Amino acid sequence: MLVCQCNLISTRDIEDVVVAVLDEDPWQLVVPARIYRELGKRGQCCGCVPNLVDIISKVTETYHLRLAGNAANIVDVRLRMKSLRKSTRQGGESERRPKDHRAA
């Protein structure tokens, strides 16, 4: 699938780069800028960055689980993060301001 239309980068290209980077050092942080640099491209409109981050996280999780030997127990980190965001959200309309508070 084509992820970046500006640079014609496919999902397979990204997966290959992430695996190659993790083969060098399995615990380094892989970021979109590193992917662009390895492919010899530059971010133009950067509309693909959210999809790029999703692909990086999936490939990294799979890579580490394969290293650990328990690839059958894949846990979706994004779903856990969404549930944490919803449960820890506090506040509301007032945001602890007094009722007579006025914005300047």
C-alpha positions in Angstrom: 0.0 0.0 0.0 1.2 3.5 -0.8 1.7 5.4 2.4 3.4 8.6 1.2 2.1 9.9 -2.1 4.6 12.8 -2.2 7.6 10.6 -2.1 6.0 7.3 -3.4 6.9 5.3 -0.2 5.1 2.0 0.3 4.3 0.1 3.5 6.9 -2.5 2.5 9.6 0.1 2.1 8.9 1.4 5.6 8.8 -2.1 7.1 12.1 -3.0 5.5 13.8 0.1 6.8 12.4 -0.4 10.4 13.6 -4.0 10.5 17.1 -3.0 9.1 17.4 -0.2 11.8 16.3 -2.6 14.5 18.8 -5.2 13.3 21.6 -2.7 14.0 20.3 -2.0 17.5 17.1 -3.6 18.7 16.4 -1.0 21.4 16.9 2.2 19.5 14.0 4.6 19.0 12.8 4.6 15.4 11.2 7.9 14.3 9.8 9.1 11.0 12.8 11.3 10.3 15.0 8.3 10.5 12.8 6.5 7.9 13.0 9.4 5.5 16.8 9.7 5.9 17.3 5.9 5.3 15.2 6.1 2.2 16.9 9.3 0.9 13.7 11.3 1.0 12.3 14.4 2.8 9.0 15.0 4.3 7.0 17.3 2.2 3.4 17.7 3.3 3.9 15.3 6.2 0.3 14.0 6.0 1.6 10.5 6.1 3.4 10.8 9.5 0.5 9.4 11.6 0.4 6.3 9.3 4.1 6.1 9.4 4.1 6.1 13.2 1.5 3.3 13.2 3.5 1.2 10.9 6.7 1.8 12.9 5.0 0.8 16.2 3.5 -2.4 14.6 6.7 -3.5 13.1 8.7 -2.7 16.3 6.2 -4.6 18.5 6.3 -7.6 16.2 10.1 -7.5 16.0 10.6 -7.4 19.8 8.0 -10.2 20.3 9.8 -12.3 17.8 13.0 -11.7 19.6 11.4 -12.7 22.9 9.9 -15.8 21.3 6.3 -15.1 22.1 4.9 -13.6 18.9 1.6 -15.3 19.6 0.9 -13.0 22.6 0.8 -9.7 20.7 -0.7 -7.0 22.8 -2.1 -4.0 20.9 -0.4 -1.0 22.6 -2.6 1.6 20.8 -5.8 0.1 22.3 -4.2 0.2 25.8 -3.2 3.9 25.3 -6.7 4.9 24.1 -8.2 3.3 27.2 -5.7 5.1 29.5 -6.4 8.4 27.9 -10.2 8.1 28.4 -9.9 6.9 32.0 -7.4 9.5 33.1 -9.2 12.5 31.6 -10.4 14.9 34.2 -11.7 18.4 34.2 -14.7 19.6 32.3 -16.2 22.9 31.5 -15.0 24.8 34.5 -11.3 23.8 34.6 -11.2 24.9 38.3 -11.9 28.5 37.5 -14.2 30.6 39.6 -17.6 31.4 38.2 -16.8 35.1 37.9 -13.6 34.4 36.0 -13.3 36.4 32.8 -10.8 36.0 30.1 -8.7 39.1 29.4 
